[in-house]
Amino acid sequence: MAKIVVITSGKGGVGKTTTSAAISMGLALKGHKTVVIDFDIGLRNLDIIMNCERRVVFDFVNVIQGDASLNQALIKDKRCDQLYILPASQTRDKDALTRDGVKTILDQLAEQFEYIICDSPAGIEQGAQMALYYADEAIVVTNPEVSSVRDSDRILGILQSKSLRAETGADPVKEHLLITRFDPERVARGEMLTIPDIEEILAVPLLGVVPESQSVLNASNKGMPVVLDEKSDAGQAYLDTVDRFLGEDKPHRFLEAQRKSFFKRVFGG
Amino acid sequence: MTTAQPLHVRARMLPVQRLRIESLDKADLNARLSATLTQAPALFQRAPVALDLSNVVEQLDETALSMLLTETRERGLVVFALAGPKAALLPWCDHYNLAWQDEQDKPAKTRSATPALTTQVITQPVRSGQQIYARDAHLLVMSQVSAGAEVIADGNIHIFGALRGRALAGVQGLTSAEIVCQHLDADLVAIAGVYRVRDDLPESGSAARIYRLDDELRVDSY
């Protein structure tokens, strides 16, 4: 039985697409057959982060409208054969998605894949609601700042009221909290919300904390999901997150500011 | 040298039986008394009894009252007071050296005609942007109310978590409505139209009970 997981946040720029790429790659590396769908019709980014934008021939909207088959549109990742990408259309807008159309595609994907990761667009309008409608689980991406936490709270409310599970009275969508762009030094200085603050405000179990890291920007510029950069703290944090998502019990890392070593203080770095 | 106080006054509430007299006809009365006393003889033996004369005060005269006292006392009741309209009964009380009690069986405090409120229970957190209205009901939230969320009730609102959003109780005008929460950090609280915004609320962040006193909102922190 395939699991449909939506990566959502409400607010833009918090790291939904980075997280979608990292988590889907992480699941695939663990041997789970995974597909990641870009629901951000009109502003597609996922294919760039996955380094497959030049291989896009058909997209999500083409499949919904019956212009292409699903297998024509699915792009197989070159680095991991367990991972497939269903790109968004750049030339349409979000109204091109219909509930029935999305359901047909998800049903077909569920026959082939273990995990279906839906990369939600920002906002709470139709596009975001479409991405989360069929979800079994949700990873809510939040930055440690008030506006992001507020928007995450909003999207959690929509998950509990406007998803298929909510409408049919099935078990509610399982929620996970992922804090990204976490900067322990700024938290220590009181410039950012602390993790206990965020957990208390959102009242959702914490799945992972990803530190603010230069390697995230580097990775997305190179089109390489950050989990493939094993040296980066963000990559390791995402791998831990994937392990926790699969049920492993792992302590959270990178929560404390690193003390700079003597050499770093003297020579900079 | 210690002397015992000669007098010590203590106010006590005593159970008193009231007999409401509905008729001054001697035969009627006897039959009724006998029936009652055979049913519960122990209840009335040496029990302090007040005669409630509210319903017969119009026809009351010396003969009737003396008959009443004799009949009841002969059966072992200790009649010590008359109950009923004060002006009419006080002269009789003085005459027979009896106490007077206020009329009983007033209708219990007048209740409004509206039916009792039910309670609507919310077990999930109320998230930003969500609005919940408990129509004709109290609202019980077992979790938190987030900033940007709004909970509204015709009756009381009780929140077993943090209140960070808005809570409006008694919105149909029930001024006795109240808001109780475990952690007060609200954007706005209102009871029957009287409201306070965050800036006017204490910054305690503790458990609080909010209620209306005249036209003011009172916030008690715990």
HADDOCK unambig.tbl for C-alpha pairs under 7 A between the chains (distance, minus, plus):
assign (segid A and resid 150 and name CA) (segid B and resid 128 and name CA) 6.83 0.50 0.50
assign (segid A and resid 153 and name CA) (segid B and resid 127 and name CA) 5.57 0.50 0.50
assign (segid A and resid 153 and name CA) (segid B and resid 128 and name CA) 5.55 0.50 0.50
assign (segid A and resid 154 and name CA) (segid B and resid 127 and name CA) 5.78 0.50 0.50
assign (segid A and resid 154 and name CA) (segid B and resid 128 and name CA) 4.59 0.50 0.50
assign (segid A and resid 154 and name CA) (segid B and resid 129 and name CA) 5.82 0.50 0.50
assign (segid A and resid 156 and name CA) (segid B and resid 127 and name CA) 6.80 0.50 0.50
assign (segid A and resid 157 and name CA) (segid B and resid 127 and name CA) 4.84 0.50 0.50
assign (segid A and resid 157 and name CA) (segid B and resid 128 and name CA) 6.77 0.50 0.50
assign (segid A and resid 157 and name CA) (segid B and resid 130 and name CA) 6.67 0.50 0.50
